[in-house]
Amino acid sequence: MVDYKKIAVRSDLQDGTMKQYDVDDRHILLVRTEGQFYAINALCTHAVGYLEDGELLGCEVFCPLHGGAFDVRTGAPTRLPADVPLACYPVKIEGEDILVGLESA
């Protein structure tokens, strides 16, 4: 079962930006790019770098530690040394609220 939690409002992020939120002991990176919102795990799977401190280019986020990159739409690694995908979370927009879906026990 997926439980949706409000983590932000639309005005919190301009297009081409990202911000980390901590929800239920998870570090989630909320990204707004090309007019869409995406939610992925905020920690690089290669060296546990905080992706919020990296660079966002289109739909690709780059880790600040070693330059590994991920597609924010799918979590798939796009550049070595990252080779393990990031967890992705479903996003729902309700009015101005941004909700992220988290699996509940």
N, C-alpha and C positions, 0 to 999 in steps of 0.2 A: 504494500500500500504506500502511496506517495502522499506526503503531508506538505502542503504549500505554506511557506512562511514569507511574510513581507520582510524584505531586507532593505528596500530603498524606494525612492520615488523617481519618476522619469527625469526630473530636473537635477538630480544629483550627479548625473553624468552627461556630458556633452558628447556628440559623436566623435569617435576617435580617441576615447579615454577609457580608463579602467580604474577600479577601486576594489580593495580587499574588504571583505566582511567576514566576521567570525560568527558562525551560526551552529549551535548544537555541537560544539567541539570540532567543527570543520572550518578550514580556511577556504573561503570561496572567493574567487576573483570574478567580479561582475564586469563585463565588457560591453561597451556600446560602440559598434562599428557598422558602417554602411547602413545606418538606420535601424539596426537590429540589436537586441540584447542577448548576450550569451553568458552562461555561468559555468565555470570550470574550477577544478582544484587549483588553489593559489600557489602551491609549492611545486617547483620543478621536480620531476621524477628522477632526474640525473643526480643532482647535488643539493637538493632541498633549498634552492634559492627562492626568494619571494619574487614571483613574477610581476607583482605590482611595481617593483623597482626596475623592471626591464623596460623594453620598448615595444610599442604596439604599432605595427605597420599593416594596415588593411585588416585582414583576418588572421594575422600571424603575430604571436607574442613571443618575444625573445627573453631568455633568462639572462639576468645581469652577471651571473657568475662565469659561465663558459660559453655563452652564445647559442645554446640549444634553443630550438624554437618549436612551437606547437600551433596547430590550427585551432582557433577558439571555437569554431563551429562544431568540431568533432572531437577535440582533445588529442588528435593524432600528432605524433612527433613529425616535424618537417625538416629538422636540421640536427645533425649530430653535434654534441654527444648524446642528446636526448634520444632515447629509443623505446621508451615505455610510455604509452598514452596516459593522458590526464583523465581523471573522472570528469564527466559532464553532468550537469543538472538541468532539468527542464525549467524553462522560464515562462511565466504567465504574466500578462499585463492586465490589470483591472483598474480602469480609469487611469489615475496617475501612479498607482502603486505597482511595484515590481515584486513579484513573488517567485521564489525558487523552490522547486520540488525536492524534498529529501525523503528517502525511504525510511519508513518507521518500522519498528520491530513488531 
